[in-house]
Structures are given as C-alpha cells and as structure tokens.
Amino acid sequence: VQDSLGPPESQRVSTDSVVSLAYRGLHMVAVAGHVVLVTCFDSSCATGDGITVGDPRSAVLDAYGLSYSRFRLLGDVTYTDESSKHWLEFSCYRDTVVRIGIYRIGNYRFWN
C-alpha cells in the first residue's frame, strides 16, 4: 500500500496483525497483511464506474442499479458480491454521497 500511496499521515497498530493507515480523505485497515477495509471521504477517490464523494445518490443508482444487501443501513446504498466476499457501500446524506467504503467479508478478528 505504501509503495503506491506513500507514507500515511498516521498509522496505528491495534494488535500484532491489525494496522490502520490514514491518508488525506482515505482510511485503510489491514489484517494479517491483507487490506480488509478502504473508506474514502473526499472526491479524490472514484469507483470503477466513476462515482465519487459528492455525487448524487441517483448517480449511484444509475451506475449500479437498485441496492440490495443484508448489510443495508438507512441512507446507505450497499452492494454485496458474495462470490468475491466484498461489499461496496455508499453512505449518503441528503441524497449526496459522503463516504465510499469497500469491505472484505471474512472471519477477521479486529480485537483480541
């Protein structure tokens, strides 16, 4: 990760295997050397379909279709891919994307 993004603004090691890295507008968590969470808070990040923070919720629905997930929360638009064990979540406030998260679904222990 650091080879691509450079040194983080902050880094926290929670346990021997959990590392949290913070960059401007981006937060990552790695467990046992595998990135399991990436969260973007500004428009510098974009999905493969071009959705960024600040886009209207309708753009997400146009790009990805209706939201379906058992992890769905109020105001969020969430898509799961059980075959790849990932989910993509767009958190919206007043119908505007304020956060984009990509999560790895797995049996990871974040705390002892």
N, C-alpha and C positions, 0 to 999 in steps of 0.2 A: 504494500500500500504506500509506504513512504517513498519507494522508488518512483512512483507515479505522481504523488501529491506533494512530496517534500516533507519536511518535519512538521508535525502538528503544532497548533497553537498551545494545546495542552494534551497531556496524556496521563491516564490514571490506570493503575493496575489494581484490580479488585481482589483477585486471587492469583494463584500461580498461573492460571490458564485464561483469565479474562482481562482483556485490555480494552480501554475506551480511548478513542482518539477524537479530538475536536479540531476542526478546521473552520475557516470563515464560512458560515452558512451550512456546514456539513458535520455530522456526527456519525461515528462508526463504532461498532463493538465487535471484537474478535474473541472467539472462544477456541482454545487449543489451536491457535494459528489459522482459524477459518473465520472469515467475516460472516457474521450472522445477522447484522442489522446495519442498514445505512439510512440515515434520515437527512433530508435536505430542507433547509429553512429559507433559501433565497433563490432567485431566478437564475443563478449560475449553473444549476443542475437541470437537466431535461431527461425525460424518458425517451426511449427509442422512437416513440410516436410524437415527440416534440412538446409534450406537456411540461410546463414549468410552474414554479410557485408564482402566484399572481394571476394565473389563467382562470377563467370562469369554470365553474363546475360543469356547465354544459359542454365545454370543450373536452373534458374527461369522458363524459357520456358519449359524445360523438366519436371519440377515438377508440374507446374500449367497450362500448355498449352498456347495457344495464348491469349494475353492480350485483354480485352475488357472493356471499361469503358467510360462513358460520361465525366469523370473527367480526362481523359488521357492527360498528358503533354509530350512534346518532350523529349525523353530519359528515360522516366519513363515507368514501366510496372505495370499496375494497374488492380486490380480485384475487382469487387463490388459484394456484396451479399445484394440485396435489401430486401430480406426476413428478414435478421438479422440486417439490417441497418448499415453495416460496409463496409469499403473498406480497402484493403491491397495494399500498394504501395511500389515498389522497385525503388528507384532512382538510375540511372546508369550513370557513367561517363566512357567513353572509354570502353563500354561493360563490366564494372565491377560494382557490387552493392556497392554503397557508403552510402546508407541510406535505412532503412526499416521502414515504417510507418503503423500503424493501426489506423484507424479513425472511429469514430462513426458518422453516418449521422443522423442529428436531428435538431430540432429547438432550438439550444442553443444560447444564447446571450453572446458573449465573451467580449463585451464592452457596456457600457451604452450609 
